[in-house]
Amino acid sequence: MKNLNIALLHYSCPPVVGGVEEVVSQQSSLFHRHFQKVKIFTGMGAQFSDYFQVEINPLLGSRNKKILHAHKSAREGNLKPIESLTLKIYKYLKRSLQDFDILIAHNVLTMRYNLPLTHALLRLAEEDFIPIIGWDHDSPYFYHDYPSYLDEEPWSILKQYNSKVCYVVISESRKRQFEKLYGKGNNIHVVPNGIDPITFFGLSPLTIRLIQEQNLFDADLLIVQPSRLHPRKNVELSIRVLRALKDKGINARLLITGTYDPHESRTVEYYKKILSLARELNVKKDVLMTAEYKFKSGQRLIPSRIIMRDLYLISDILFMPSIHEGFGLPLLESGMIKLPVVCSDISPFKEVGGNEVCFFELSETPEEIAEKILNLLSIRKSNRFFRRVIKDYTWDNIYKEKLLPLLTEIKERA
């Protein structure tokens, strides 16, 4: 399927602060990141991004004086202002959306803040002018104290199902509420709100490319080892522990951030030994040596402190199986971001880590160490939740698993 031209619509967008505004912002960035064309249509806000357009028409807002006056007149029995503004907005949208493939309208089909906009959108839907997704976060009818006038015309349209609209809700519980409102048997899709670790953590562009090319957000467990490739760093144990984790059914990845000294023959030989071991244990594709990484474009990944920080942020544990160390700076760095540490019980690590890290003896088998890692993570609910959020609620995974298939289906049906 060719790239889509997607319009997003809400009463307001950033820098206006709000939950739906943040979702609109994140979705726009998501679509742009996946090479879809995107534009935001809104009543309030600003051009908050350099990557896509924001078009502001005050008649799309929730606080516009003309809209508020029309609402007041409708409650007094005069529908002419509503009808006049509906026609104006309808003509504007028809003119503005003619080159778009899909319109995603956030909340405006179910909330009472701009009734002319709601009626204009439904008129476009009835004409099959453009496929419309009603992305519905909420409804006043879910609450016992909603104003009684919402049960009357022209407001009651807010609780009526329209077969020409594709309805998306943000949770299974919301779906049950909308089914109660619309009647069961109607087609309502669930696509949860997501989070974007890329913007939340402020990840660097190179880290983003690495995550996407290596599908790192699909892993069950990310292990980071910030060590130079030197025999005393004991990287071969990390690879054996990785194999033990794979044997337990864990989709684990090992991120090694250091490199070898090409001028020292001993470390060159050690590097070759590590690669040979990874191939022998059939985990080479799961071992990512960032200092040696070459992107699909041919560009090399240049290691930096920023990329190192990024890998700490997305990982589940810091693993340090060193045989000898002088100190243990990575333990301090992990402590700064609350990243659990699993390390050998050598004296410098004991001095730095105290009782706050998980130690293993160098005489323990890879299987025993793997079990220690899993036991540590099993009692740390925050780590389990972190991994579930990354796998199930990152926008990129939601896009791949749910959103893109839905958009494709809607476009093909249209």
N, C-alpha and C positions, 0 to 999 in steps of 0.2 A: 504494500500500500504506500502511495506517495505521502509525503509529509502533509500534515493537516494545517489549515489556517483556523486557529481557535480564538474565539472571542470569550472573554470572561466579563461577567457583569455583577456588580454589587452596588449598594447605595454609596459606599465610600471605599477608599483604599488608603494605604500608607501615604503620608505619615499619620493619618487618622489611626488611633490605637483601638484595637478590638480583636476578638478571636477570629471572626470571619475575615476581617481585613488581613490578618496574618496568614490565613489559609489561602486567600487569593494571591497574596505575595509569593507564598511558597509554591503554589501550583504554577504560577507564571514562570518562576525560575526553573521549575522542573520541566515544563514543556520546552522552554528555550534550551535547556541542557540536553534534551533529547531531540533537538533539531526540528521541533515543531514551531511554526509561526504563531505568535500569540500577541493579543492586544487586549488591554483592559478598558472597559467602558464603565464610567462611574459618575456619581454626582458631586462627590467631594474628595479631595486628596491632592496629589501632585505627581509629577513625573519622577518617581522615586528610583527608577532603574535606568541604566544606560543600554540595556539589552532588549527592551521591548517598549512599545508605546503605551501611554495612558491618555485616553481621551475623556475630558471632563465636560459633562453637560449637566448644569444644575438641576434640570428637570428629572434627572435620574436619582436625585438625592432624597433623603428622608426628612430633611429640615427646610426644604425650599418653601418659601412663603406662599407661592401659588399652589403648591401641593397641599400644604396645611389648610389653606383657605378652601380648596376643593373638598377636602375631608370634612371640614366643618359644615360646608353647604350641604353635603350629602346627608349628614346626620340630621339636618334641618329639613330634608325632603327635596332639596334642589340638586338634581344630578347633572345639570348642564356644565358646570365647571369640570366635573370628573370626565364627562364625555369629550369636552373640548380638549383637555390635556391628554386624554388617551389617544385622540386622533393625532395630536402634535407629536407625542412620543412615538407612536406607531410609525408615522412618516419618517421621523428621524432615524429610528432603528432600521427600517426597511432600506433606507438610503445608505446607512453606515455599514450594514451587515451583508451587503450583496456579494462581497467577495470572500465571505467566510464559509467554512464547511460545517462548523458546529458552534453553538452558543451554550456556554455553561453559566446559568443564572443562579447565583448564590442567594438563597433565602427569599428572593423577591417574589416568588410565587406562593409563599406560605405566610409571610409576615405582613402586617397591616400598615407599614410605614410609607408606602407609595402605591396606592391603589390604581391610579392611572397607568403606572408602569406595569403592574400585574395584568391589567386588562389588555394593554397593548401587546405584551408578550404572548398572551393566550390567543389573541387575534392572529399573530404571526404563525403560531403553532397550528391553528385551524386551517390556515392557508397552505401549510406545508412549505412555507417560505425557506425555513432553515431548521434542521434538527435541533431541538432545544432540550438540554438536560436541566431539570430543576434540581439543583444540589441543595437539599433541604436540611438545615441544621436544627430547626426549631419550628414551633407553631404555637400561637396563643391558645389554641383549643386544647392543648395538653394540660392546662392549668384551670383549676376550678373557678378562679376569680376573674376569668376573662370578661371584657365588657359585653353586655347582652346585645348591643347593636351589631356585633360581628356575626350574629345568626341571621341578620337581615340582608336584603339586597342593598347595595351592590357588594357588600363585604363577604357574603356567604360563599362567594367564588373561591375564597381562600381555603375552604375545606372540601372542595369538590375535586375529585380525581378527573384528569383529562387524559384520554388515551393517546392524544397526539404528543404528549410530553413524556420523556424518559426520566423517571424519578430516581434520584440517588439519595440515600440517607447515610448517616455517618456511623451508625452502630446497629446491632441487632435489636437492642431495646428501642431505639428510635423507629426501626422498621415495624415493630409490633404496635407502637403508638400510631404510626401513620396508617397501618392496616386497619386499626380500630376506627380511625377517622374516615378513611376512604372506602373501607369495606375490603374484606379478604378476597383474594383471587386476582387482585391488581398487581401489575408487574413493578416491583420496587427493588432496586439493587442496593446492596450495602458496599460502600467503599469508605473505609475509615479515614478520619483525619490522620495525617502523618506528621512526622518530624523530619527535618533535614539536617543530619549531622554535619553535612558539609558547611552549611551556613552557621549552624549552632556552635560548632567548634571553631569556625573560621579556618577551615582546612585550606592548605595551599593548592594552587592549580595542579601542580605536579602530583601531589598526593591524591587528588581527585581522579586524575587519569590512572594512577596506579590502582586505586580501589575499583574503578570501572573495568579496566582491562583484566584484572585478576579476580573479579567478583568477590572481593573480600567480605562484603556485607552478607554473603550467602553462607559463610562459615559458621560452624557451631562454636568454635573456639579459636581465638587468635592469640598466639604466644609470641612475645617480642623478646629478642635477645640482643641488646646493644653491645656487641663484643667484636673486637678485632679478630680476624681469623688467625689465631695463634694457638698452639697446642695447649697452653695452660688455661685457655678459655673453655676447653672441653666441649666443643661444639658437637662432636660425635655423639655425646650422651644426649644432647638435645634432639638429635635426629632419631636416636633409638627410642627416646620417650615419645616422640611424635608417632613413630611406628606403633608403639604400645597403645597410644590413644586411638589410632586408626583401627587397631584390632578390637577395640572396645566399642566400635561403631560410631566414634566421634569424628565429625568432619573438621579436623583441626588443621591449622596452617601455622608454619613457623616463619617468623619475620626476623631475619638476621641483618643487622644494619651496618656491621663493620666490613672491612675489606682486608686484603692481605698486602704485605709489603713486597712489591715485585722485585725489589733489590735484595731481598733476603730469601735465599733458596729454601730455607727451612719452612717458611710460611707459604711459599708457592707449593711445595710438596704437600703441606697440610691442607691447603685449599683443594688440591686434586684428590686427596684422600677423602675429604668431606663429600665432594661430588660423587666419588665412586661409591661411598657408603649409601648415600641417598638413592642412587640408582639401584644398588643391590637390594635395598629394603623397599624399593618401589614407592618412594615418597618424594622423588625429585620435583614433581610438579607442585607439591605442597610445601616445599622449602623455597622461600623467596629471599634471595640475597639482594637487598636493595642497592648496594654499592655496585653490583654488576648488572643491574636491570637495564634492559633496553626496551623502549616502547615499540609498539607495532610500527610506528612511523620511522623507526631507526634511531630516534633521539635517545641519548642515554640519560638516566636519572642521576642527577648530581646530588649526592647526599648533603644535607644541611641540618642545622639545629632545628629549623622549623619542621622539616620532614620527620626528624626524630621525635619531636613533640607530638606531631600528628599521629604517628604510629603508636605512641604511648596512649593517646586519647581513644583510639579505636580498638585497642587490644584488651584482652581479658586478664592476662597475667604477665608479669615480668619474670622471665626464667633465667637464672644465673647459676650455671653448674660449674663455675670456675674451680680449678684445682689450687691455684694461688692467686692472690690479689693483694694490692697494697692498701686499698681502702674499700670503695664500693659506692661510687657516686650515683650509678643508676638507681640504687635503692632510695637515695634521697629524692631523686627526680620522681620516682614512682610514688613516694610518700606525698609529694606535693599535689598529685592529682588523684590520690586515693586508689592507685592501681595495686592490686594484691601482688605480693612478691613470693616466689618460690625459689629457694636458692640453697646451695651447698652450705654445710655447717662449718665453713672455715672461719678462723678467728676474726678477720676484718668484717665479714658479714654479720657475725654475732655481735660484734661491737656496735655496728651501725644499726642493725635491724632489731636488736633486743628481743622482746617478746611479741613484737608486732608483725613478724614475717613468718612464713612457713619454711622450716629447714628440712633438709634430707641429708643422709650420710652418703658420701661418695661410694660406699660399698653396697648401697641399695641397688636393686635391679631396676631397669627401666620400667618394668611393669609395676613395681612397688611405688616408684616416683609418680607414674601416671595416675595410680590410684589415689595418691596423696593430693595431686592437683584436683582431681574430680571431687574428692571429699571436701577440700577447701572451698571449692566453688559451690558445692551443694549446700553448705551452711551459710553462705553469703547470698541472701536473697537479692540484695541490690545487684550483684553480678549476674544472677540468673535473669533478673528483670531487664538489665542492660542488654543482654544478648537477645532476649525476646523482642525488645523494642527495636533493636537493630534489624532483626530478621523479618519481623511482622509489620512494623510501623514506620520504617523509613520510606520516604516518598519514592525513592528509586525502585524499591522492591514492590511497593503498591502499584506503581506505574506499570512495571513489567507483568505482575501477576493479575491485576484487576483492571486498572484504568485503561491501558492501551487496548486490551481485548474488547472492552466495552465501547471505546471510541471507534474501533475498527468495525465492530458489529453495527453500530449506529450509522456510520458512514456508508457501509455497503448496503444496508437496508434502505437508506435514503436514495 
